């Protein structure tokens, strides 16, 4: 009986050796159970003799199971061989993929190096552009600041120009008004050896020699005194007007031996005589008047004709409104 049990155990061990690896754990567990059963069987050896028939039947069942297990082992063997083949194929595929991956990684490294180089260049370019942008911004801020200053200065100058224009407009109005007053005062003399003009912001009163003096003389005749007194009355009422009296001659030399030695002397004396007549009967500040001789050096016509020389022998009274307001404005700005 013990021999049969040993055979059964050996059969079970043989079956265990043929079991696929994935069932090793289960078989191991079963082996442990068999070990426990064997111990139990040894203790129950006496009883086993009595139960031989039952054990024999179990043995027959075991044989059947063994056959079944052998069949399963064959199937599992084929599966194992197929799995091994598949494994080899997978392994080859893996090696191929690994090789391709290395090639890809090498290509990626080159690509990454190129990309890194490009990125570095782009960053450097960006840094340079950023610096250029910052410099441009600084310059722009400076220009905007300068523009604001220029705008402020321009507005200040525009205000100044506007103010100057206002002063000049008032001056021009004053000159026009002065000319009208002079024309009214000298109404009977205009075009009779006396002309009145407005130019360069001044009023020019030109008196021919025939209206004031005898030829080669500097004493003013009666008709000339009347005209000068009328002009003096206007100047007395217009204290903001400066007066310049210029004596002019033709180019024929004056060969004198007394006070008048040449045309310079004659032109100066005539201008002085006019100033004295204007001051004689009018309350005018003498500081407003200036007498000047120009001799024959500022002709208004040719000295080659009698008519031209007659025009050059003249006395010009130049009336200039005071520019105190304008000068004060210029000084303040």
KEGU-548466 format. One record per residue (C-alpha): x, y, z; residue number from 1. Coordinates in steps of 0.05 Angstrom, whole numbers, m for minus. Layout:
KEGU-548466
R, X, Y, Z, NUM $
...
***
This chain:
KEGU-548466
R, 0, 0, 0, 1 $
R, 57, 48, 16, 2 $
R, 86, 35, m52, 3 $
R, 22, 57, m84, 4 $
R, 22, 120, m43, 5 $
R, 94, 133, m63, 6 $
R, 77, 122, m136, 7 $
R, 19, 171, m128, 8 $
R, 65, 222, m97, 9 $
R, 117, 212, m152, 10 $
R, 62, 220, m203, 11 $
R, 39, 284, m172, 12 $
R, 112, 308, m170, 13 $
R, 120, 290, m244, 14 $
R, 57, 327, m260, 15 $
R, 82, 386, m221, 16 $
R, 146, 385, m262, 17 $
R, 106, 388, m327, 18 $
R, 61, 445, m305, 19 $
R, 75, 511, m339, 20 $
R, 110, 565, m300, 21 $
R, 49, 606, m290, 22 $
R, 17, 549, m249, 23 $
R, 78, 535, m207, 24 $
R, 49, 574, m150, 25 $
R, m15, 534, m150, 26 $
R, 22, 468, m155, 27 $
R, 69, 489, m99, 28 $
R, 9, 503, m56, 29 $
R, m20, 436, m74, 30 $
R, 46, 402, m58, 31 $
R, 45, 433, 11, 32 $
R, m25, 406, 19, 33 $
R, m1, 337, m4, 34 $
R, 55, 340, 46, 35 $
R, 5, 352, 100, 36 $
R, m39, 297, 73, 37 $
R, 20, 248, 70, 38 $
R, 34, 262, 143, 39 $
R, m39, 249, 156, 40 $
R, m36, 186, 112, 41 $
R, 23, 159, 150, 42 $
R, m14, 167, 214, 43 $
R, m75, 137, 182, 44 $
R, m37, 81, 148, 45 $
R, m77, 30, 186, 46 $
R, m141, 61, 164, 47 $
R, m117, 66, 91, 48 $
R, m112, m9, 88, 49 $
R, m185, m12, 105, 50 $
R, m202, 41, 54, 51 $
R, m160, 11, m2, 52 $
R, m218, 4, m48, 53 $
R, m236, 77, m40, 54 $
R, m164, 98, m50, 55 $
R, m157, 54, m111, 56 $
R, m217, 88, m141, 57 $
R, m185, 154, m125, 58 $
R, m121, 129, m156, 59 $
R, m159, 113, m220, 60 $
R, m186, 183, m218, 61 $
R, m116, 209, m209, 62 $
R, m94, 170, m269, 63 $
R, m149, 201, m309, 64 $
R, m129, 270, m283, 65 $
R, m56, 255, m299, 66 $
R, m76, 238, m370, 67 $
R, m115, 302, m373, 68 $
R, m57, 341, m344, 69 $
R, m10, 310, m395, 70 $
R, m57, 333, m449, 71 $
R, m60, 402, m418, 72 $
R, 16, 402, m413, 73 $
R, 22, 387, m488, 74 $
R, m25, 444, m503, 75 $
R, 11, 490, m456, 76 $
R, 77, 469, m487, 77 $
R, 53, 489, m556, 78 $
R, 29, 554, m526, 79 $
R, 95, 564, m493, 80 $
R, 133, 552, m557, 81 $
R, 87, 600, m593, 82 $
R, 97, 651, m538, 83 $
R, 172, 641, m542, 84 $
R, 170, 653, m617, 85 $
R, 127, 714, m606, 86 $
R, 175, 736, m552, 87 $
R, 234, 730, m600, 88 $
R, 197, 769, m652, 89 $
R, 178, 822, m601, 90 $
R, 250, 823, m578, 91 $
R, 274, 835, m649, 92 $
R, 222, 889, m658, 93 $
R, 244, 920, m593, 94 $
R, 317, 919, m615, 95 $
R, 296, 951, m681, 96 $
R, 255, 1004, m645, 97 $
R, 313, 1015, m597, 98 $
R, 360, 1026, m656, 99 $
R, 311, 1072, m690, 100 $
R, 302, 1109, m624, 101 $
R, 378, 1119, m619, 102 $
R, 380, 1145, m690, 103 $
R, 321, 1190, m675, 104 $
R, 353, 1214, m611, 105 $
R, 418, 1229, m648, 106 $
R, 378, 1268, m700, 107 $
R, 340, 1302, m645, 108 $
R, 406, 1321, m612, 109 $
R, 430, 1353, m677, 110 $
R, 362, 1386, m687, 111 $
R, 362, 1408, m614, 112 $
R, 432, 1436, m621, 113 $
R, 410, 1475, m683, 114 $
R, 347, 1497, m648, 115 $
R, 387, 1518, m587, 116 $
R, 435, 1557, m632, 117 $
R, 377, 1590, m668, 118 $
R, 344, 1604, m601, 119 $
R, 409, 1634, m574, 120 $
R, 415, 1678, m636, 121 $
R, 342, 1698, m631, 122 $
R, 352, 1716, m557, 123 $
R, 414, 1757, m574, 124 $
R, 376, 1791, m631, 125 $
R, 318, 1803, m584, 126 $
R, 365, 1831, m531, 127 $
R, 396, 1878, m582, 128 $
R, 328, 1899, m607, 129 $
R, 305, 1909, m536, 130 $
R, 366, 1952, m521, 131 $
R, 354, 1990, m586, 132 $
R, 281, 1998, m567, 133 $
R, 301, 2024, m498, 134 $
R, 350, 2073, m530, 135 $
R, 297, 2094, m580, 136 $
R, 248, 2103, m522, 137 $
R, 298, 2146, m484, 138 $
R, 310, 2188, m546, 139 $
R, 236, 2192, m559, 140 $
R, 223, 2214, m487, 141 $
R, 278, 2266, m495, 142 $
R, 248, 2289, m561, 143 $
R, 179, 2292, m530, 144 $
R, 207, 2332, m472, 145 $
R, 243, 2377, m520, 146 $
R, 181, 2382, m563, 147 $
R, 140, 2402, m502, 148 $
R, 193, 2454, m485, 149 $
R, 192, 2479, m557, 150 $
R, 117, 2480, m556, 151 $
R, 118, 2521, m492, 152 $
R, 170, 2567, m522, 153 $
R, 130, 2572, m586, 154 $
R, 68, 2590, m548, 155 $
R, 107, 2641, m509, 156 $
R, 136, 2670, m573, 157 $
R, 68, 2669, m606, 158 $
R, 40, 2708, m548, 159 $
R, 100, 2755, m553, 160 $
R, 90, 2763, m628, 161 $
R, 17, 2774, m617, 162 $
R, 33, 2827, m566, 163 $
R, 85, 2858, m612, 164 $
R, 35, 2857, m669, 165 $
R, m14, 2892, m624, 166 $
R, 38, 2945, m607, 167 $
R, 57, 2953, m680, 168 $
R, m16, 2957, m699, 169 $
R, m26, 3012, m648, 170 $
R, 38, 3045, m674, 171 $
R, 13, 3041, m746, 172 $
R, m54, 3070, m724, 173 $
R, m17, 3125, m687, 174 $
R, 25, 3140, m750, 175 $
R, m38, 3143, m792, 176 $
R, m71, 3189, m743, 177 $
R, m8, 3232, m740, 178 $
R, m5, 3237, m815, 179 $
R, m78, 3258, m818, 180 $
R, m65, 3311, m765, 181 $
R, m4, 3337, m803, 182 $
R, m43, 3338, m868, 183 $
R, m99, 3378, m835, 184 $
R, m49, 3427, m805, 185 $
R, m11, 3436, m870, 186 $
R, m72, 3432, m916, 187 $
R, m57, 3498, m952, 188 $
R, 16, 3481, m964, 189 $
R, 12, 3409, m991, 190 $
R, 30, 3405, m1065, 191 $
R, 57, 3476, m1060, 192 $
R, 129, 3457, m1044, 193 $
R, 107, 3409, m988, 194 $
R, 93, 3335, m991, 195 $
R, 72, 3286, m937, 196 $
R, 87, 3212, m939, 197 $
R, 80, 3153, m893, 198 $
R, 132, 3098, m898, 199 $
R, 171, 3052, m852, 200 $
R, 125, 3069, m795, 201 $
R, 142, 3143, m799, 202 $
R, 113, 3207, m828, 203 $
R, 158, 3245, m876, 204 $
R, 144, 3319, m887, 205 $
R, 187, 3345, m944, 206 $
R, 192, 3420, m957, 207 $
R, 224, 3447, m1020, 208 $
R, 277, 3501, m1014, 209 $
R, 230, 3550, m1047, 210 $
R, 180, 3544, m990, 211 $
R, 231, 3559, m935, 212 $
R, 295, 3592, m960, 213 $
R, 325, 3638, m1010, 214 $
R, 379, 3608, m1053, 215 $
R, 442, 3595, m1013, 216 $
R, 410, 3622, m948, 217 $
R, 387, 3590, m883, 218 $
R, 340, 3644, m857, 219 $
R, 268, 3620, m862, 220 $
R, 219, 3663, m900, 221 $
R, 149, 3682, m876, 222 $
R, 110, 3629, m913, 223 $
R, 157, 3575, m889, 224 $
R, 150, 3599, m817, 225 $
R, 74, 3594, m822, 226 $
R, 79, 3522, m845, 227 $
R, 129, 3504, m791, 228 $
R, 87, 3537, m736, 229 $
R, 26, 3497, m759, 230 $
R, 67, 3434, m756, 231 $
R, 95, 3454, m688, 232 $
R, 23, 3461, m661, 233 $
R, 11, 3388, m681, 234 $
R, 76, 3365, m649, 235 $
R, 59, 3402, m585, 236 $
R, m5, 3362, m578, 237 $
R, 29, 3296, m595, 238 $
R, 85, 3290, m543, 239 $
R, 99, 3218, m561, 240 $
R, 129, 3237, m629, 241 $
R, 204, 3247, m640, 242 $
R, 226, 3296, m694, 243 $
R, 287, 3291, m740, 244 $
R, 301, 3350, m786, 245 $
R, 348, 3336, m844, 246 $
R, 376, 3389, m889, 247 $
R, 393, 3369, m961, 248 $
R, 427, 3406, m1019, 249 $
R, 443, 3393, m1091, 250 $
R, 514, 3376, m1113, 251 $
R, 534, 3446, m1136, 252 $
R, 592, 3467, m1091, 253 $
R, 580, 3525, m1044, 254 $
R, 642, 3567, m1041, 255 $
R, 629, 3611, m981, 256 $
R, 677, 3649, m938, 257 $
R, 636, 3664, m875, 258 $
R, 595, 3616, m833, 259 $
R, 574, 3575, m894, 260 $
R, 636, 3546, m926, 261 $
R, 604, 3487, m963, 262 $
R, 540, 3447, m972, 263 $
R, 551, 3412, m905, 264 $
R, 547, 3478, m869, 265 $
R, 487, 3500, m909, 266 $
R, 448, 3435, m897, 267 $
R, 463, 3437, m822, 268 $
R, 444, 3510, m813, 269 $
R, 379, 3501, m851, 270 $
R, 361, 3441, m807, 271 $
R, 378, 3481, m744, 272 $
R, 336, 3540, m768, 273 $
R, 276, 3495, m778, 274 $
R, 284, 3465, m708, 275 $
R, 288, 3534, m676, 276 $
R, 224, 3558, m712, 277 $
R, 186, 3497, m689, 278 $
R, 209, 3508, m616, 279 $
R, 200, 3584, m618, 280 $
R, 124, 3588, m610, 281 $
R, 107, 3518, m586, 282 $
R, 114, 3485, m519, 283 $
R, 155, 3426, m542, 284 $
R, 210, 3389, m505, 285 $
R, 274, 3404, m544, 286 $
R, 299, 3334, m530, 287 $
R, 248, 3308, m579, 288 $
R, 281, 3345, m637, 289 $
R, 345, 3330, m675, 290 $
R, 377, 3373, m729, 291 $
R, 421, 3339, m782, 292 $
R, 456, 3361, m845, 293 $
R, 462, 3311, m903, 294 $
R, 492, 3359, m955, 295 $
R, 484, 3330, m1025, 296 $
R, 496, 3257, m1006, 297 $
R, 423, 3233, m1003, 298 $
R, 393, 3257, m1069, 299 $
R, 322, 3238, m1090, 300 $
R, 332, 3259, m1162, 301 $
R, 388, 3268, m1211, 302 $
R, 433, 3328, m1203, 303 $
R, 444, 3331, m1278, 304 $
R, 381, 3373, m1290, 305 $
R, 354, 3437, m1262, 306 $
R, 290, 3404, m1241, 307 $
R, 327, 3346, m1207, 308 $
R, 373, 3394, m1168, 309 $
R, 311, 3433, m1145, 310 $
R, 281, 3369, m1116, 311 $
R, 345, 3353, m1080, 312 $
R, 347, 3421, m1046, 313 $
R, 298, 3404, m992, 314 $
R, 286, 3398, m918, 315 $
R, 256, 3334, m892, 316 $
R, 221, 3331, m825, 317 $
R, 215, 3259, m803, 318 $
R, 163, 3245, m749, 319 $
R, 171, 3180, m710, 320 $
R, 122, 3158, m656, 321 $
R, 160, 3138, m594, 322 $
R, 170, 3063, m588, 323 $
R, 176, 3061, m512, 324 $
R, 120, 3011, m506, 325 $
R, 152, 2966, m559, 326 $
R, 222, 2972, m530, 327 $
R, 195, 2957, m460, 328 $
R, 160, 2896, m487, 329 $
R, 223, 2872, m521, 330 $
R, 264, 2883, m458, 331 $
R, 215, 2843, m416, 332 $
R, 218, 2785, m465, 333 $
***
